[in-house]
Amino acid sequence: MVIKAFEYYAPESIKEAIDLLRQHGEKAKILAGGQSLIPIMKLGLSDFDHLIDLKRIKDMNYIKDTGKDSIVIGALAKHAEVENAPIIVEKCPLLSETAKLIGHPQIRNKGTIGGSICHCDPSADLLPTIVALDATLKVEGPTESKSFGAEEFFKDVFTTAMGPNDILTEIEVPVLPEGAGYAYQKLSMGAGDFAIVGVSTIIQVDSQRTCTSVRIVLGGVGEKPFRVRSAEEALLGKRITAEVVDEAVAHAVKEARPISDLKASAQYKKLMVATYTRRTLSAALSIAQRT
Ligand SMILES: Cc1cc2nc3c(=O)[nH]c(=O)nc-3n(C[C@H](O)[C@H](O)[C@H](O)COP(=O)(O)OP(=O)(O)OC[C@H]3O[C@@H](n4cnc5c(N)ncnc54)[C@H](O)[C@@H]3O)c2cc1C
């Protein structure tokens, strides 16, 4: 399909990009890594006249330790940079391991963390992990800067809490607490494909194997990633046994809201929620108990 003609802009600052957005309103679109937007354009599913490419904005691509138990990541950091940054591998390995499962190396060398978060595809790998980590998303708009917790940022299918002239500039992720176990795993059609079901789990246990904190987030089986609070409650404060895990898994299955599509039926996805919730709990627990 021939892509419709558009004006191309390459601003060098966030302010310049926001001014362009304000100037062109609904007829403008942001371009980051292009790994979702360009395929959409090629399918003829987009309608804009002005494309604002963020790539030249140097102060949106960084990964830094804040020194306050968190890491800040510029929205233009590429998936491969997130996957391989020593600070993330060391202090927030769940994020690195999730980024490693996105698409192929070509996709990870171009696609950005901010693009994936803003695109808000319910099957995207990063989304459940961003919620499990309780990341903070920083947004610049024409009149103000705003910060959103991950849970409030993701609103619906391909829909975030950002306004039309806003730009996501930074993602702040807390470092994983000492002794925390973690895992992200997904069911997909094959290597390099989106999650049919994705589960991100973080758990802490004490020396008696009693759960002191837990977050379980499902992706691909709802309009947006969501914490399964009933499953978390089934684990919290309890000594982890096979029965307690069974109960948590049953809650996850109950709360999942999959729809049937070309990849899998809703019924099969529910079964896979059970499998992947159990697997991530088991993997996270084995890390938590090692430390
Ligand atoms: C073949 C293929 C396989 C893939 N496999 C996977 C996979 O397995 N798992 C997975 O999770 N993803 C997968 N992806 C998607 C990939 O992760 C994309 O990188 C990501 O979804 C979008 O990031 P981007 O930087 O390319 O954004 P773009 O495509 O440039 O933009 C995406 C959307 O976000 C908006 N946007 C981008 N950045 C900002 C910003 N800073 N502020 C405001 N709005 C912004 C754009 O306007 C656009 O609407 C795949 C893509 C392809 C082409």
PDBQT file of the ligand as one rigid body, heavy atoms in Angstrom, charges set to zero:
ROOT
HETATM    1  C1  LIG A 301       7.780  -7.794  13.464  1.00  0.00    +0.000 C 
HETATM    2  C2  LIG A 301       7.497  -7.150  14.796  1.00  0.00    +0.000 A 
HETATM    3  C3  LIG A 301       7.486  -7.960  15.922  1.00  0.00    +0.000 A 
HETATM    4  C4  LIG A 301       7.234  -7.389  17.167  1.00  0.00    +0.000 A 
HETATM    5  N1  LIG A 301       7.211  -8.222  18.246  1.00  0.00    +0.000 NA
HETATM    6  C5  LIG A 301       6.908  -7.705  19.464  1.00  0.00    +0.000 A 
HETATM    7  C6  LIG A 301       6.849  -8.562  20.607  1.00  0.00    +0.000 A 
HETATM    8  O1  LIG A 301       7.102  -9.758  20.565  1.00  0.00    +0.000 OA
HETATM    9  N2  LIG A 301       6.522  -7.995  21.782  1.00  0.00    +0.000 N 
HETATM   10  C7  LIG A 301       6.249  -6.644  21.910  1.00  0.00    +0.000 A 
HETATM   11  O2  LIG A 301       5.948  -6.183  23.011  1.00  0.00    +0.000 OA
HETATM   12  N3  LIG A 301       6.330  -5.815  20.847  1.00  0.00    +0.000 NA
HETATM   13  C8  LIG A 301       6.648  -6.309  19.637  1.00  0.00    +0.000 A 
HETATM   14  N4  LIG A 301       6.727  -5.460  18.548  1.00  0.00    +0.000 N 
HETATM   15  C9  LIG A 301       6.440  -4.001  18.734  1.00  0.00    +0.000 C 
HETATM   16  C10 LIG A 301       7.705  -3.266  19.173  1.00  0.00    +0.000 C 
HETATM   17  O3  LIG A 301       7.934  -3.541  20.540  1.00  0.00    +0.000 OA
HETATM   18  C11 LIG A 301       7.620  -1.716  19.035  1.00  0.00    +0.000 C 
HETATM   19  O4  LIG A 301       8.913  -1.246  19.247  1.00  0.00    +0.000 OA
HETATM   20  C12 LIG A 301       6.762  -0.962  19.987  1.00  0.00    +0.000 C 
HETATM   21  O5  LIG A 301       5.456  -1.501  20.055  1.00  0.00    +0.000 OA
HETATM   22  C13 LIG A 301       6.621   0.499  19.558  1.00  0.00    +0.000 C 
HETATM   23  O6  LIG A 301       7.785   1.202  19.831  1.00  0.00    +0.000 OA
HETATM   24  P1  LIG A 301       8.386   2.216  18.765  1.00  0.00    +0.000 P 
HETATM   25  O7  LIG A 301       9.483   2.958  19.436  1.00  0.00    +0.000 OA
HETATM   26  O8  LIG A 301       8.729   1.492  17.535  1.00  0.00    +0.000 OA
HETATM   27  O9  LIG A 301       7.166   3.232  18.562  1.00  0.00    +0.000 OA
HETATM   28  P2  LIG A 301       6.492   3.831  17.248  1.00  0.00    +0.000 P 
HETATM   29  O10 LIG A 301       6.070   2.727  16.351  1.00  0.00    +0.000 OA
HETATM   30  O11 LIG A 301       7.344   4.887  16.665  1.00  0.00    +0.000 OA
HETATM   31  O12 LIG A 301       5.211   4.515  17.925  1.00  0.00    +0.000 OA
HETATM   32  C14 LIG A 301       4.169   3.742  18.462  1.00  0.00    +0.000 C 
HETATM   33  C15 LIG A 301       3.050   4.668  18.964  1.00  0.00    +0.000 C 
HETATM   34  O13 LIG A 301       3.446   5.360  20.158  1.00  0.00    +0.000 OA
HETATM   35  C16 LIG A 301       3.453   6.788  19.957  1.00  0.00    +0.000 C 
HETATM   36  N5  LIG A 301       4.667   7.268  20.644  1.00  0.00    +0.000 N 
HETATM   37  C17 LIG A 301       5.917   6.749  20.512  1.00  0.00    +0.000 A 
HETATM   38  N6  LIG A 301       6.760   7.330  21.386  1.00  0.00    +0.000 NA
HETATM   39  C18 LIG A 301       6.024   8.265  22.070  1.00  0.00    +0.000 A 
HETATM   40  C19 LIG A 301       6.343   9.175  23.117  1.00  0.00    +0.000 A 
HETATM   41  N7  LIG A 301       7.570   9.240  23.665  1.00  0.00    +0.000 N 
HETATM   42  N8  LIG A 301       5.358   9.963  23.591  1.00  0.00    +0.000 NA
HETATM   43  C20 LIG A 301       4.095   9.902  23.065  1.00  0.00    +0.000 A 
HETATM   44  N9  LIG A 301       3.740   9.039  22.076  1.00  0.00    +0.000 NA
HETATM   45  C21 LIG A 301       4.699   8.228  21.585  1.00  0.00    +0.000 A 
HETATM   46  C22 LIG A 301       3.452   6.987  18.435  1.00  0.00    +0.000 C 
HETATM   47  O14 LIG A 301       2.818   8.201  18.075  1.00  0.00    +0.000 OA
HETATM   48  C23 LIG A 301       2.673   5.760  17.986  1.00  0.00    +0.000 C 
HETATM   49  O15 LIG A 301       1.283   6.008  18.131  1.00  0.00    +0.000 OA
HETATM   50  C24 LIG A 301       6.993  -5.986  17.292  1.00  0.00    +0.000 A 
HETATM   51  C25 LIG A 301       7.030  -5.184  16.153  1.00  0.00    +0.000 A 
HETATM   52  C26 LIG A 301       7.273  -5.750  14.917  1.00  0.00    +0.000 A 
HETATM   53  C27 LIG A 301       7.310  -4.854  13.707  1.00  0.00    +0.000 C 
ENDROOT
TORSDOF 0
